[in-house]
Amino acid sequence: MLAREARAVNFDLNLAPVMDVDTNPANRVICSRSFGDSTELVARLGVAVLRGLQDNGVASCECSAGDLEPGEQPGDAVEAA
C-alpha cells in the first residue's frame, strides 16, 4: 500500500523504513516510529517494508541511528519544532 501511494504521486524513492530499536521507553520520538524493542522484530518488519517498496517500483533505503544530527546521541529525544 505504501508503494502504491508513493507511485500514485510520482514518488519513486522513499527514505524508509526507520529501523531504530526502541530501547528507551522514555524516548517518545523513537518509540513512535520504531517497529519495536526487539532487534529481531525490527529487522524482520524492516526487511518486509524494504521488499514491499522495492518490489513495487519504489527505491528505498534503511534509516537508523546513522541519521543523527551533529552532537546527537542514540536515544536522544528530538522534538519537532
WOBELNOR-V338654 format. One record per residue. PSI is psi in whole degrees, -180 to 180 (NA if undefined). OMEGA is omega in radians with two decimals (NA if undefined). D_FIRST is the distance of its C-alpha to the first C-alpha in Angstrom with 2 decimals. Layout:
[[PSI & OMEGA & D_FIRST] [PSI & OMEGA & D_FIRST]]
This chain:
[[-43 & 3.14 & 0.00] [-44 & 3.14 & 3.82] [-41 & 3.13 & 5.46] [-42 & 3.13 & 5.09] [-39 & 3.10 & 6.18] [-47 & -3.13 & 8.58] [-33 & -3.12 & 9.90] [-25 & 3.11 & 10.48] [26 & 3.04 & 12.88] [28 & 3.00 & 14.34] [133 & 3.06 & 13.34] [14 & 3.08 & 13.73] [133 & 3.09 & 14.47] [122 & 3.13 & 13.00] [66 & -3.08 & 15.75] [163 & 0.05 & 13.84] [162 & 2.96 & 13.92] [125 & -3.06 & 17.10] [39 & 3.04 & 18.94] [143 & 3.07 & 21.86] [130 & -3.09 & 23.52] [90 & -3.12 & 24.66] [-5 & -3.11 & 28.38] [97 & -3.10 & 29.76] [-21 & 3.13 & 28.80] [-14 & -3.13 & 30.73] [98 & -3.07 & 28.40] [-25 & -3.12 & 26.09] [-52 & -3.12 & 24.13] [-44 & -3.06 & 23.21] [-29 & -3.12 & 22.68] [-17 & -3.11 & 20.14] [0 & -3.09 & 17.88] [151 & 3.04 & 18.83] [-10 & 3.10 & 17.31] [-171 & -3.09 & 20.88] [8 & 3.13 & 24.54] [128 & 3.13 & 24.67] [-36 & -3.13 & 24.39] [-44 & -3.14 & 23.42] [-46 & 3.14 & 20.48] [-43 & 3.13 & 19.29] [-46 & -3.11 & 19.74] [-48 & -3.13 & 17.98] [-38 & 3.11 & 14.80] [-44 & 3.11 & 15.01] [-38 & 3.12 & 15.46] [-42 & 3.11 & 12.47] [-46 & 3.11 & 10.24] [-48 & -3.13 & 12.51] [-43 & 3.14 & 12.33] [-43 & 3.11 & 8.62] [-52 & -3.06 & 8.80] [-37 & 3.12 & 12.14] [-17 & -3.13 & 11.63] [25 & 2.97 & 9.35] [16 & 3.11 & 11.99] [119 & 3.07 & 11.43] [149 & -3.11 & 14.45] [161 & 3.05 & 14.43] [141 & 3.13 & 17.30] [138 & 3.08 & 18.03] [139 & 3.12 & 19.74] [-147 & -3.09 & 22.33] [-17 & 3.08 & 25.95] [-11 & -3.14 & 26.61] [22 & -3.14 & 25.25] [148 & 3.04 & 28.24] [158 & 3.12 & 30.35] [131 & 3.14 & 34.05] [-10 & -3.13 & 35.94] [144 & 3.11 & 32.95] [150 & 3.06 & 32.98] [133 & 3.14 & 30.24] [-11 & 3.08 & 29.82] [137 & 3.08 & 31.11] [118 & 3.11 & 29.53] [115 & -3.13 & 28.60] [140 & 3.07 & 28.13] [142 & -3.13 & 26.63] [NA & NA & 29.47]]
